[in-house]
């Protein structure tokens, strides 16, 4: 696992935790929720790209 992949996985986990916390609120902020979803999606997409590039041919 590369350092970049590790950082992206860590970022994805942190964003995921923040999403869970936002949903637990009595009145979740939909703007923040949407922003976090987009960030999580971006991190996941970048992880996928790295995994494809690192896969042996």
C-alpha distances in whole Angstrom, upper triangle without the diagonal:
4,7,8,6,7,10,11,10,12,15,15,16,19,20,21,22,25,26,27,29,30,31,33,35,39,39,35,35,34,34,31,30,29,28,25,25,24,22,20,20,19,16,15,17,14,11,13,14,10,9,13,12,9,11,13,17
4,5,5,6,9,10,11,12,14,15,17,18,20,21,23,25,26,27,29,30,32,33,35,39,39,35,35,34,33,30,29,29,27,24,24,24,21,19,20,18,15,15,16,13,11,13,13,9,10,13,12,9,12,15,18
4,5,5,6,9,10,10,12,14,15,16,18,20,21,23,24,26,27,29,30,32,34,37,37,33,33,32,31,28,28,28,25,23,23,23,19,18,20,18,14,16,17,13,12,15,15,11,13,16,14,13,16,18,21
4,5,5,6,9,10,10,12,14,15,16,18,20,21,22,24,26,27,29,30,32,36,35,31,30,30,28,26,25,25,22,20,21,19,16,16,16,14,11,13,13,10,9,12,12,9,11,14,13,12,15,18,21
4,5,5,6,9,10,10,12,14,15,16,18,20,21,23,24,26,27,29,31,34,34,30,30,29,28,25,24,24,22,19,19,18,16,14,15,13,10,10,12,9,6,10,10,7,8,12,11,10,13,16,19
4,5,5,6,9,10,11,12,14,15,17,18,20,21,23,24,26,27,29,33,33,29,29,29,28,25,24,24,22,19,20,19,16,15,16,15,11,12,14,12,9,13,14,11,12,15,15,13,16,19,22
4,5,5,6,9,10,11,12,14,15,16,18,20,21,22,24,26,28,31,31,27,27,26,25,22,22,22,19,17,18,17,14,13,15,13,10,12,14,11,10,13,14,12,14,17,17,16,18,22,24
4,5,5,6,9,10,10,12,14,15,16,18,20,21,23,24,26,30,29,25,25,24,23,20,19,19,17,14,15,14,11,10,11,10,6,8,10,8,7,10,11,10,11,15,15,15,17,20,23
4,5,5,6,9,10,10,12,14,15,17,19,20,21,23,25,29,28,25,25,24,23,21,19,20,18,15,15,15,12,10,12,11,8,8,11,10,7,11,13,11,12,15,16,15,17,20,23
4,5,5,6,9,10,11,12,14,15,17,18,20,21,23,27,27,24,23,24,23,20,19,20,18,14,15,16,13,11,14,13,10,11,14,13,11,14,16,14,15,19,19,18,20,24,27
4,5,5,6,9,10,11,12,14,15,16,18,20,22,25,25,21,21,21,19,16,16,16,14,11,12,13,9,8,11,10,7,10,12,11,11,14,16,15,16,19,20,19,22,25,28
4,6,5,6,9,10,10,12,14,15,17,19,20,24,24,20,20,19,19,16,14,15,13,10,10,11,8,6,8,9,6,7,10,10,9,12,14,14,15,18,19,19,21,24,27
4,5,5,6,9,10,11,12,14,15,17,19,23,23,19,20,20,20,17,15,16,15,11,12,14,11,8,12,13,10,10,14,14,12,15,18,17,17,20,22,21,23,26,29
4,5,5,6,9,10,11,12,14,16,17,21,21,18,18,18,18,14,14,15,14,10,12,13,11,9,13,13,11,12,16,15,15,18,20,19,20,23,24,24,25,29,32
4,5,5,6,9,10,10,12,14,16,19,19,15,15,15,14,11,10,12,10,6,8,10,7,6,10,11,9,11,14,14,14,17,19,19,20,23,24,24,26,29,32
4,5,5,6,9,10,11,13,15,18,18,15,15,15,16,13,10,12,12,8,8,11,10,7,10,12,11,11,14,15,15,17,19,20,20,23,24,24,26,29,32
4,5,5,6,9,10,11,13,17,17,14,15,16,17,13,12,14,14,10,11,14,12,10,14,16,14,14,18,19,18,20,23,23,23,26,27,27,28,32,35
4,5,5,6,9,10,11,15,15,11,12,13,13,10,9,12,11,8,10,13,11,10,14,15,14,15,19,19,19,21,24,24,25,27,29,29,30,34,37
4,5,5,6,9,10,14,13,10,10,11,12,9,6,9,10,6,7,11,10,9,12,14,14,15,17,19,19,21,23,24,24,27,29,29,30,34,36
4,5,5,6,9,12,13,10,12,13,15,12,9,12,13,10,11,14,14,12,15,18,17,17,20,22,21,23,25,26,26,29,31,31,31,35,37
4,5,5,7,10,11,9,11,13,14,11,10,13,14,11,13,16,15,14,17,20,19,19,23,24,23,25,28,28,29,31,33,33,34,38,40
4,5,6,9,9,6,7,9,11,8,7,11,11,9,11,14,14,14,17,19,19,19,22,24,24,26,28,29,29,32,34,34,35,39,41
4,5,8,8,6,9,9,12,10,8,11,13,11,12,15,16,15,17,20,20,20,23,25,25,26,29,30,30,32,34,35,35,39,41
4,6,8,7,11,12,15,13,11,15,16,14,15,19,19,18,20,23,23,23,26,28,27,29,32,32,32,35,37,37,38,41,44
4,5,5,9,11,14,12,11,15,16,15,16,19,20,19,22,24,24,25,28,29,29,31,33,34,34,37,39,39,40,44,46
4,6,10,12,15,14,13,17,19,18,19,22,23,22,24,27,27,28,30,32,32,34,36,37,38,40,42,42,43,47,49
4,6,9,12,12,11,14,16,16,17,20,21,21,23,25,26,27,29,31,31,33,35,36,37,39,41,42,43,47,49
4,6,9,8,7,11,12,12,13,16,17,17,19,22,22,23,25,27,28,29,32,33,33,35,37,38,39,43,45
4,5,5,6,9,10,11,12,14,16,16,18,20,21,23,24,26,27,29,31,32,33,35,36,37,39,43,44
4,5,5,6,8,10,10,12,14,15,16,18,20,21,22,24,26,27,29,30,31,33,35,36,37,41,42
4,5,5,6,9,10,11,12,14,15,17,19,20,21,23,25,26,27,29,30,32,33,35,36,40,42
4,5,5,6,9,10,11,12,14,15,16,18,20,21,23,24,26,27,29,30,32,33,35,38,40
4,5,5,6,9,10,11,12,14,15,16,18,20,21,23,24,26,27,29,30,31,33,37,38
4,5,5,6,9,10,11,12,14,15,16,18,20,21,23,25,26,27,29,30,32,35,37
4,5,5,6,9,10,11,12,14,15,17,19,20,21,23,24,26,27,29,30,34,36
4,5,5,6,8,10,11,12,14,15,16,18,20,21,22,24,26,27,28,32,34
4,5,5,6,9,10,11,12,14,15,16,18,20,21,23,24,26,27,31,32
4,5,5,6,9,10,10,12,14,15,17,18,20,21,23,24,26,29,31
4,5,5,6,9,10,11,12,14,15,17,18,20,21,23,24,28,30
4,5,5,6,9,10,11,12,14,15,16,18,20,21,22,26,28
4,5,5,6,9,10,11,12,14,15,17,18,20,21,25,26
4,5,5,6,9,10,11,12,14,15,17,18,20,24,25
4,5,5,6,9,10,11,12,14,15,16,18,22,24
4,5,5,6,9,10,10,12,14,15,16,20,22
4,5,5,6,9,10,11,12,14,15,19,20
4,5,5,6,9,10,11,12,14,18,19
4,5,5,6,9,10,10,12,16,18
4,5,5,6,9,10,11,14,16
4,5,5,6,9,10,13,15
4,5,5,6,9,12,14
4,5,5,6,10,12
4,5,5,9,10
4,6,8,9
4,6,9
4,6
4
